[in-house]
Amino acid sequence: MSNEARSETAGSVPTKVLQAKATEAYATQSRETREREWVLANLALVHHVVQKIATNLPRKVEYDDLVSAGTLGLVKAARAYDPGRHAEFSTYAYIRIRGAIFDELRGRTFATPGLNRTIRKVREAHSAFLAAHGRPPEDEELAAHLGIAPARLYQVLEDARRQHFLSIHGLAEDRPALGSLLAADEDDSPEPRAERQELLARLTEAIQELSERDRDLVVLYYERDLTMKEVAQVLGVTESRVSQMHAAALFRLSMKLRNLT
């Protein structure tokens, strides 16, 4: 009797079955190892995403809460990642991390009393100036039209940005965020993809109509994925000034998109 035959009759499980199970166990272990490596290699990405989002939120939001949510999103991304179907893992993980953080924030309100009423007045003033002069107002002109100081206008726009999580379409929460439109789309279904492409086309047109300064800021923050601090270093201004510029640019972008719909 051959050695292989002896081994198969010596035990209750055939050798081929044991080999198959061993191969399966090895593959499972290998997948778990890769998942662990993906997570460990991208923990810094979680902090990067949190830093970008936290910049746009009130200080009362706990940084550690966002890191925990983002890390959970990273772990889920590692478990769901399919190298044959998805983009590079870091790109796939970025989307999932950001989504997990926004899920954590969803349902919270960051509105100051009367903010919606105030931002409505700002939009109305912007539209009135555009109708009267045939061009959108500069920040100082808009503030003067409203009868408030520019610093107060920037505060209103920053509060609106915080409340609506970087919304770009009429500052409404039920629309895609600018970052999600510019990021890779993982949804393969035709309708969401077609809707995203339509929004992206309008967004591209609106961005082209922004001033050079605003376009630079949008590209640096969203396409180049720099933080507010890094954008400030590139533009040679303070981080607080970049925050003001960012809020104002998003407001102007939202008004342009309203006119395009």
C-alpha positions as CSV (number, residue, x, y, z in Angstrom):
1,M,0.0,0.0,0.0
2,S,1.3,3.4,-0.9
3,N,2.1,6.1,1.7
4,E,-0.8,8.2,0.3
5,A,-3.2,5.3,0.6
6,R,-2.1,4.6,4.2
7,S,-2.6,8.2,5.1
8,E,-6.0,8.3,3.7
9,T,-7.1,5.1,5.4
10,A,-5.4,6.0,8.7
11,G,-7.8,8.8,9.4
12,S,-11.4,9.5,8.9
13,V,-10.9,12.4,6.5
14,P,-9.3,11.9,3.0
15,T,-6.0,13.7,2.3
16,K,-7.4,15.7,-0.5
17,V,-10.1,17.1,1.7
18,L,-7.5,18.0,4.4
19,Q,-5.4,19.7,1.7
20,A,-8.4,21.7,0.5
21,K,-9.2,22.8,4.0
22,A,-5.6,23.7,4.6
23,T,-5.6,25.8,1.4
24,E,-8.8,27.5,2.4
25,A,-7.4,28.2,5.9
26,Y,-4.3,29.7,4.4
27,A,-6.3,31.9,2.0
28,T,-8.4,33.1,4.9
29,Q,-5.4,33.8,7.0
30,S,-3.7,35.6,4.0
31,R,-6.8,37.8,3.5
32,E,-7.0,38.7,7.2
33,T,-3.3,39.6,7.1
34,R,-3.8,41.8,4.1
35,E,-6.8,43.5,5.8
36,R,-4.7,44.2,8.9
37,E,-1.9,45.6,6.7
38,W,-4.4,47.8,4.8
39,V,-5.8,49.2,8.1
40,L,-2.4,49.8,9.7
41,A,-1.0,51.5,6.6
42,N,-4.0,53.9,6.3
43,L,-4.6,55.0,9.9
44,A,-2.9,58.3,9.1
45,L,-5.5,58.7,6.4
46,V,-8.3,58.7,9.0
47,H,-6.6,61.6,10.8
48,H,-6.2,63.4,7.5
49,V,-9.9,63.1,6.7
50,V,-11.0,64.0,10.3
51,Q,-8.8,67.1,10.2
52,K,-10.4,68.3,7.0
53,I,-13.9,67.7,8.2
54,A,-13.3,69.1,11.7
55,T,-12.1,72.4,10.3
56,N,-15.7,72.9,9.1
57,L,-17.4,72.0,12.3
58,P,-17.9,73.7,15.7
59,R,-15.3,73.1,18.3
60,K,-17.9,71.2,20.5
61,V,-17.6,68.2,18.2
62,E,-15.2,65.8,19.8
63,Y,-12.2,65.0,17.5
64,D,-11.8,61.5,19.1
65,D,-15.4,60.7,18.2
66,L,-14.7,61.4,14.5
67,V,-11.4,59.4,14.6
68,S,-13.3,56.4,16.1
69,A,-16.0,56.6,13.4
70,G,-13.4,57.0,10.6
71,T,-11.3,54.1,11.9
72,L,-14.5,51.9,11.9
73,G,-15.1,53.0,8.3
74,L,-11.5,52.0,7.5
75,V,-11.9,48.6,9.0
76,K,-15.1,48.0,7.1
77,A,-13.4,49.2,3.9
78,A,-10.7,46.6,4.4
79,R,-13.2,43.9,4.8
80,A,-15.3,44.9,1.8
81,Y,-12.4,45.8,-0.5
82,D,-12.2,43.8,-3.8
83,P,-8.9,44.5,-5.7
84,G,-10.5,43.3,-8.9
85,R,-13.4,45.6,-8.7
86,H,-12.5,48.7,-6.7
87,A,-9.9,51.4,-7.2
88,E,-6.6,51.5,-5.2
89,F,-7.3,50.7,-1.6
90,S,-6.4,54.2,-0.3
91,T,-8.9,55.8,-2.7
92,Y,-11.6,53.3,-1.8
93,A,-10.9,53.7,1.9
94,Y,-11.0,57.5,1.7
95,I,-14.6,57.4,0.5
96,R,-15.6,54.9,3.2
97,I,-13.8,56.8,6.0
98,R,-15.4,60.0,5.0
99,G,-18.8,58.4,4.7
100,A,-18.5,56.8,8.2
101,I,-17.6,60.2,9.7
102,F,-20.6,61.9,8.0
103,D,-22.8,59.1,9.3
104,E,-21.5,59.9,12.8
105,L,-22.4,63.6,12.3
106,R,-25.7,63.0,10.6
107,G,-28.6,64.1,12.8
108,R,-26.6,66.6,14.7
109,T,-27.4,70.3,14.2
110,F,-24.8,73.0,14.2
111,A,-27.2,75.9,13.4
112,T,-27.0,79.0,15.4
113,P,-30.4,80.7,16.2
114,G,-31.9,82.3,13.2
115,L,-29.1,81.0,10.9
116,N,-31.4,79.8,8.1
117,R,-33.3,83.1,8.1
118,T,-30.0,85.0,8.0
119,I,-28.5,83.0,5.1
120,R,-31.8,83.4,3.2
121,K,-31.3,87.2,3.5
122,V,-27.7,86.8,2.3
123,R,-28.9,84.8,-0.8
124,E,-31.6,87.4,-1.5
125,A,-29.1,90.2,-1.2
126,H,-26.8,88.4,-3.6
127,S,-29.5,87.9,-6.1
128,A,-30.7,91.5,-5.8
129,F,-27.2,92.8,-6.4
130,L,-26.7,90.5,-9.4
131,A,-30.0,91.7,-10.9
132,A,-29.1,95.4,-10.4
133,H,-25.5,95.3,-11.5
134,G,-25.3,92.4,-13.9
135,R,-22.5,90.7,-11.9
136,P,-22.2,89.0,-8.6
137,P,-21.1,91.2,-5.6
138,E,-17.7,91.1,-4.0
139,D,-17.7,90.1,-0.4
140,E,-17.4,93.7,0.8
141,E,-20.2,94.8,-1.6
142,L,-22.5,92.0,-0.3
143,A,-21.8,93.0,3.3
144,A,-22.5,96.6,2.5
145,H,-25.8,95.7,0.8
146,L,-26.8,93.8,3.9
147,G,-25.7,96.6,6.2
148,I,-23.2,94.4,8.1
149,A,-19.5,94.3,8.5
150,P,-17.5,91.9,6.2
151,A,-16.4,90.0,9.3
152,R,-20.0,89.3,10.2
153,L,-20.8,88.1,6.7
154,Y,-17.9,85.6,6.8
155,Q,-19.1,84.4,10.2
156,V,-22.6,83.7,8.7
157,L,-21.1,81.9,5.7
158,E,-18.8,79.8,8.0
159,D,-21.7,78.9,10.2
160,A,-23.8,77.9,7.2
161,R,-20.9,75.7,5.9
162,R,-20.6,74.0,9.3
163,Q,-24.4,73.4,9.5
164,H,-24.6,71.8,6.1
165,F,-21.3,69.9,5.9
166,L,-19.8,71.5,2.8
167,S,-23.0,71.3,0.8
168,I,-22.7,73.0,-2.6
169,H,-26.2,73.1,-4.0
170,G,-28.2,75.9,-2.4
171,L,-26.6,75.0,1.0
172,A,-29.1,72.2,1.4
173,E,-28.3,69.0,3.4
174,D,-30.0,66.7,1.0
175,R,-27.5,67.3,-1.9
176,P,-24.1,65.7,-2.5
177,A,-21.1,67.4,-0.9
178,L,-18.5,69.0,-3.2
179,G,-15.9,66.5,-2.0
180,S,-18.1,63.5,-2.8
181,L,-18.7,64.8,-6.3
182,L,-15.0,65.3,-7.0
183,A,-14.0,61.9,-5.5
184,A,-14.2,58.6,-7.3
185,D,-17.7,57.2,-7.6
186,E,-18.1,53.7,-6.3
187,D,-21.7,53.4,-7.2
188,D,-22.1,51.2,-10.3
189,S,-25.9,51.7,-10.7
190,P,-26.9,53.8,-13.7
191,E,-29.2,56.3,-12.2
192,P,-27.0,57.6,-9.3
193,R,-24.0,57.6,-11.7
194,A,-26.0,59.6,-14.3
195,E,-27.2,62.1,-11.7
196,R,-23.7,62.5,-10.4
197,Q,-22.4,63.2,-13.9
198,E,-25.1,65.8,-14.5
199,L,-24.2,67.5,-11.2
200,L,-20.5,67.3,-11.9
201,A,-21.0,69.0,-15.3
202,R,-22.9,71.9,-13.7
203,L,-20.3,72.0,-11.0
204,T,-17.5,72.2,-13.5
205,E,-19.2,75.0,-15.3
206,A,-19.8,76.9,-12.1
207,I,-16.2,76.5,-11.0
208,Q,-15.0,77.9,-14.3
209,E,-17.0,81.1,-13.6
210,L,-15.3,81.6,-10.2
211,S,-12.5,84.1,-9.7
212,E,-9.0,82.7,-10.1
213,R,-8.5,82.9,-6.3
214,D,-11.6,80.9,-5.6
215,R,-10.7,78.3,-8.3
216,D,-7.3,77.9,-6.8
217,L,-8.7,77.4,-3.4
218,V,-11.3,74.8,-4.6
219,V,-8.6,72.9,-6.5
220,L,-6.1,72.9,-3.6
221,Y,-8.7,71.9,-1.0
222,Y,-10.8,69.4,-3.0
223,E,-8.8,68.1,-5.9
224,R,-5.3,68.2,-4.4
225,D,-6.8,67.2,-1.0
226,L,-4.8,69.7,1.1
227,T,-5.9,70.7,4.6
228,M,-6.9,74.3,5.4
229,K,-3.4,74.8,7.0
230,E,-1.7,73.5,3.9
231,V,-3.8,75.7,1.6
232,A,-2.9,78.7,3.8
233,Q,0.8,78.0,3.3
234,V,0.4,77.8,-0.4
235,L,-1.7,80.9,-0.7
236,G,0.4,82.8,1.8
237,V,-2.4,83.8,4.1
238,T,-3.5,82.7,7.6
239,E,-5.6,79.6,8.2
240,S,-8.5,81.6,9.5
241,R,-8.4,83.7,6.3
242,V,-8.5,80.5,4.3
243,S,-11.6,79.4,6.3
244,Q,-13.3,82.6,5.4
245,M,-12.3,82.4,1.8
246,H,-13.5,78.8,1.6
247,A,-16.9,79.6,3.1
248,A,-17.4,82.5,0.7
249,A,-16.3,80.5,-2.3
250,L,-18.8,77.7,-1.5
251,F,-21.5,80.3,-1.1
252,R,-20.7,81.9,-4.5
253,L,-20.5,78.4,-6.0
254,S,-23.9,77.5,-4.6
255,M,-25.5,80.7,-6.0
256,K,-24.0,79.9,-9.4
257,L,-25.4,76.4,-9.3
258,R,-28.8,77.8,-8.4
259,N,-28.7,79.9,-11.6
260,L,-27.7,76.9,-13.7
261,T,-30.7,74.8,-12.6
